[in-house]
């Protein structure tokens, strides 16, 4: 388990785990942050393969910048969006998440479809994830610790998904039905939780790892 503050490299991790909380920033500073599940490289490659026809359809229909594709290194499942939080609170969350992840086993939750999210009229294209019991229990535990720290979260029902693209206004009616899969079974194992920092830029959000936690591995 490791914690470190923004580096120049996107989501870079140290070679050796460091259990200390590191900050060179004043405790009064705040950062836009969220807690999520990063994707394994193998899963990112599988999604990229599935997304390729969608990108080709985009070029054929709307080759005008009306869709912003999320880079694979930014793909994740959001468990809790925290908003702007002081580093002092993030340090407390680091300790909380350590305990939660120590008591949570790695689990499987498959991707089940590519679709507009949350409905057919939406401007988000996402890979939808099976809401299995293990994933729901983890998200509940994360929500509860945020509540204990006085963080107000979105009250909408948790619908696990991986955002792949965002459509600009006016392009919602683009016909992607032929390449959006009605069903898709892609096996996926989730064994890490990450506390992310998010920096808004003209080209979209840039995510950086603040802290990474390994989920427990069942003993044989």
Secondary structure, 3 states (H helix, E strand, C coil): CEECCCCCCCCCCCCCCCCCCCCCCCCCCEEEEEEEEECCHHHHHHHHHHHHHHHHHHHHHHCCCCEEECCHHHCEEEEEEEEEEEHHHHHHHHHHHHHHHHCCECEECCEEEEEEECCCCCCEEEEEECCCHHHHHHHHHHHHHHHHCCCCCCCCCCCCEEEEEEECCCCCCCCCCCCCCCCCCECCEECEEEEEEEEEECCEEEEEEEEEEECECCCC
